[in-house]
Amino acid sequence: MGGFLNWFWNPRVWLPPGTDWKDIVPNEKVNYTRFEDLYVYPIPFAICIIILRFFVERLVFYPLGEAYGLTKRRILVPPNPYLERHYKLKSSVDVILKKSDLDKSQVLAWLRKRKRLDKPSTLDKFSECSWRFTCYAISVLVGIWTLYDKPWFSDINKCWYDFPHHSIDNDVWWYYMLGSAFYWSLMISQFFDVQRKDWGQMCLHHMTTIALLGFSWTCNMIRMGTLVLLLHDIADPFLELAKTTRYIGFHRACDWFFGTFAILFIITRLIIYPGVILKSTMYEAPMILPMFAAYYIFNSMLLILLGLHVFWTYFILKVAVKALRSGQVDDARSSSETSGEESS
């Protein structure tokens, strides 16, 4: 195992030529990043975020949704162990009918009710979106508060001058650790959250973001990492606000929030991201510091994110066109999120 780790973390891959891992060990002069922080803090913080979410949703957002008239569905499904077993096995109707006393119409009716029972209610979706809005809004505010006075926020080339010999401030440390923890919590919770049509793309996005944050932390490429983290969160609060207002019937507010989200998404992810971030990493960085293998790894991950941005922009524009035609915003990226509240 030690041999594999030595091979994987070869400094000739992850650091500029002439730099070794011992050169970026924290000392009295420079507070470098510590590799062990990646497995000591983000995942435990993510678990704490998930636990906090459980209580906040049930103590704050569920009551808030109920105050706006949302309720949990009450679907009565007659108990039937035989049908329940085949439902979980996803058996075909023909297989079920072989040993059932019910006719086909009765089996289909039972299966429809049972399937509806598994779908999240509008109250569930309202609570989930309210939680994500809270997290994204806090992340954006903390990111702006952390970075507004940092030299690389106004001059992106300072991400590369004297790299990797950059000291990390306490506020940047917390921003990075909490940002990593939040994306770990999204990665974990997506397995039991409302399922979306773009589940695979979201999973790829979360994994790529976590990998970028982890590798950039290890190589002390934290300055560029903070800019990418902030840029990717700016538009998201407005998407979650659009969803929550739609669930409680505030359609005009929903339209306004979705329009704001669409504009910010396109500006931040299709204009600023490639025009500033990728321009810096792909064209300006090679003119300032000697290239190394990790540079190409990071840029590949950044390009994956750009591809996902283009993919999601297609759906955003699809929603916008549909909204202009019908007068109502719908989330084309989600299968279950788009369905209305089923009858009780």
N, C-alpha and C positions, 0 to 999 in steps of 0.2 A: 504493500500500500504506500509506503514511504517513497519507493522508487517512482510510482505513478504520480504522486503529488509533486515530486521534484521535477518530473518531466512536464507535467501540466503547467506548473507555475514557473516555468523557465523565464528568468528575467529578460532574456533576449526576445521573448514573445510579448511580454506584458509591459515592458518599460523601454524608454528611449535608449538608443545605443550608449554604452558607457555607464549605464545606471544599474545598480544592483538593489535587491530588496533591503539590504542593510543601510542603504543610503536614504531610505525613507522611513526609518524607524523613529517614532516620536522622541524628541529630546527637549532640552530646556529652551532652545531657540525656535524650533518649528514643531507645532503640534500636528504631526501627520495623522492620517487615518489609521485606525487599528483594524487589521483583518478580522480579528476575533469578535469585533462588535457585530459583524454580520450574522453570526449564529447565536450570539448572546441576547440581542435585543429585538430585532424585527419580528420574529415568529412569536415570542412571548407577548410582545406588544399587540400583535395581530389577534391573538387569542383573547387578550383583554378587550380589544375593540369589539370583537364578536360578542363577548359576554355583555359589554356595555350596550351594544345594539339591542340585545334581547330585552333588557330592562327598559331602555328608552322607548323602544317601539310599543311595548305593552303598557307603560306608565304614561307616555306622552302622546305618541302618534295614533295609537288605536283610539284612545278617548277623543283626540282631536278629530279623527275621521268620523267617529260616531256623532260628534257634535254637529257635523255637517250632513248628517243623515245617512252615512254609510253603515251597513250592518254585515255581520257574518251570515253567509247563506245557511239555511236550514233545509237540507235535502234529505228526505227520508228514503232510505234504501232498505227494502225488506231483507233481513238476514238470510243468507243462503250460502252455507259453507262450500257447497259444490261449485256454484258459480263464482264465488270469491276466489277459490283456488285456481280456477281456469282463467279468471280475469288477471290474476297476478302472473300466471304463466303465459298470458297473451295468446291463449288458444283461439283457434278459429271457431266461428259459430257452428260450423258443421261438426266439428269435434265435440263441442259442448252438447249438441242436440242428441248425440248417440246414447248418452246415459242420463238424460234429463227428462223429467215428467212435463216440463213446460214446452209450449210450442215456440216456433221461431220468433213470432212477434213479441211474446212475453220475455224471451231471452234478450232480444234486442233492446227492449224497453228497460230491462234491469241494467244492462251494460251501459246504456246511455246515462242513466241516473248515477251509476257507480263512477263513470268517467267524470261527470260533472262534479262529483264529490271531491275528486282529486285536484280539480282546478282551483287556483287561488281566487279568493273573492276580491272585489274592488277595494275593500278595506285593507286586505293584505297588501295589495299592490300600492295603495296610497301610503301605507306605513313604510314599506320598503323604499319607495322613492323619496319620502320625506327624510328618511335616515341618510340616503345617499346625498341628497341636497345638503343636509347639515354638514356631512363630512367634506364634500367638495368645497362648500363655501368657506369652511374653516381652513382647509388646505390652501385655498387661494389667498385668503387674508393673511395667514401665517407666512406664505411664500413671499407676498409683497412686502410685509413687514420685515422679513429676514433679508431680502435682497435689495431693497430700494437704495441702500447706501453702500452696497458692495461695488468695488471698482469695475468688476467684469459685467455688472448689470448695464452700465452705460457704455462700456467699451469691451465688446466680446473677445477681442484679440488678447485681452489680459487673461483669458482662460488658458492661453498657450505660452505666454512669456514666462520663463523660469520654471516651466513644468518639468518634473512633478513636484518641485519644491514649494508647495503651497501649504500654508498653515490653515487649519480648519477652526473656525470660531465655534463657540458653544451653540449659538443660535442655528448655524448651518448644520451642526451635528444633529440637533434635535429635529430640524426640518427633514433631513435625510432619513433618519431612523424612523420617524413617524410616517413619512411618505412611503418608505419601504414597507412598514407594517400595514399601512392602509391597503396597499396593493396586494399584500399577502392575504389580508382579510377578504378582499374582493375575490381573489383566486380561490380561497377556501369556500366562501359563502355561495359562489355561483353554482355549486353542486346542489344546494337546497333552496336557492332563490327562484323567483319566477323565471321559467325557461324562455329563452328568446331565440328567434330565427338565427341570429348571428352569434350563437353560443360559442361555436368553434373559433370564430374570429376574435371574440372577446377573450377567450382563453389564451389564444396566441398573443393578443395584445398584453394581457397581464403577465404572461411568462416572459415576453420580450422586455417589458418595462422592469420587471424584477431582475432579470439578467443584466440589463443595462445599469441599473442602480448598483447591483452587486459588484460587477466588474469595474465600473467607474470608481466605486469606493475603494476597491482593492488597489487600483492603480493611482489613486489620489486625483482622479480626473473629476473632482467634485464640482468644480465651477461650472463646467458645461452641463453636468448632471442636474444641478439645481435649476438651470435655465430650461432644460427639457421638461423637468418635472412641473414647473410652474406653468409653462406654456400649454401643457396638455390638460391642465385642470381648469383653465379660465372659462371655457364655454360650458362645461358640464353642469354647473349649478342651474343654469337656465333651462337645460333639457329636463332635469328632474323637477323643476318648478312647473314647467309646461305640463308634465305628466300629472303632478299632484293636483293642479288646478283643473285639468280635464276630468279627473276622477270625481271631483266634487261639483262639477257642472259649471265652473267659471270659464266658459269657452272663449270669451273675449280676452281674458287674461292669459289663457292658454295660448291663443294665437300670438299675442304680443311676446310672451316668453319664448315660444318656439322660434319666432322670427329673429329675436335677439340672439338665441342660441345658434341659429343657422348662420347669421352674419359673423358672429364671433368665431364659430368653428372654421368657416372658410378663411377668414382673415388670419387666424392663429395657425391653422394646420396646413393650409394650402398656399399661403402667401409668406407669413413670417417664418414658419418652420423650414421650408426649403430655401427661402430667400435670405434668411439670416443664419439659422442654425446649421443647415446642411452646407451652405456656402462657406461658413467658417470652418466646419470640420473637414470638408472635402477639398477646399481650394486655398483657404488662408492658413490653416494649420501647417500644411507641408512647407510653406514659405517661412515659417517661424521656428519650427523644431524638426529634427530628423525623424523620419518615419520608422515605425516598428510594426510588428505583425498585429498587435491588438488594435491598432488604428483601423485596420481593414475589418476586423471583427466588429468594432463599435459602429463603423459606418454601415456595415451590412445590417445590423440591428436597427439603426436609424432609418434605413431605406425600407425595412419591413414595416415600420410604423407609418412611413409615408404611403406605402401601398394600402395599408388599412385605412388611412385617412381618405384616400381616393375612393375606396370601396364604400365607406360610410357616407361620403359626400353624395354619391349616387342615390342612396336611400333618402338622405335628407332632402335633396332636390325633388325626389319622387313624392315625398310627403308634401313638400311645398306646392308642387303642381296640383296634387290631389286636393289640398286645402283650398287653393284658389278656385278650383272647379266646384267643390262641394260646400265650401264655407266652413269646414271643420277639420282640425288637425288630427291626424292619426299617426301612430308610430309604426312605420312600415318595417322596422327592424325586428319587431317582436311579434311572436305568434300569440302567446297568451296575454300579453299586456294590451293587445288591441281589442280583445273581446270585452264586451260590456258585462255588467253584473247579471248573472243568470237569475232567473226567477226562483223564488223560494219554493 
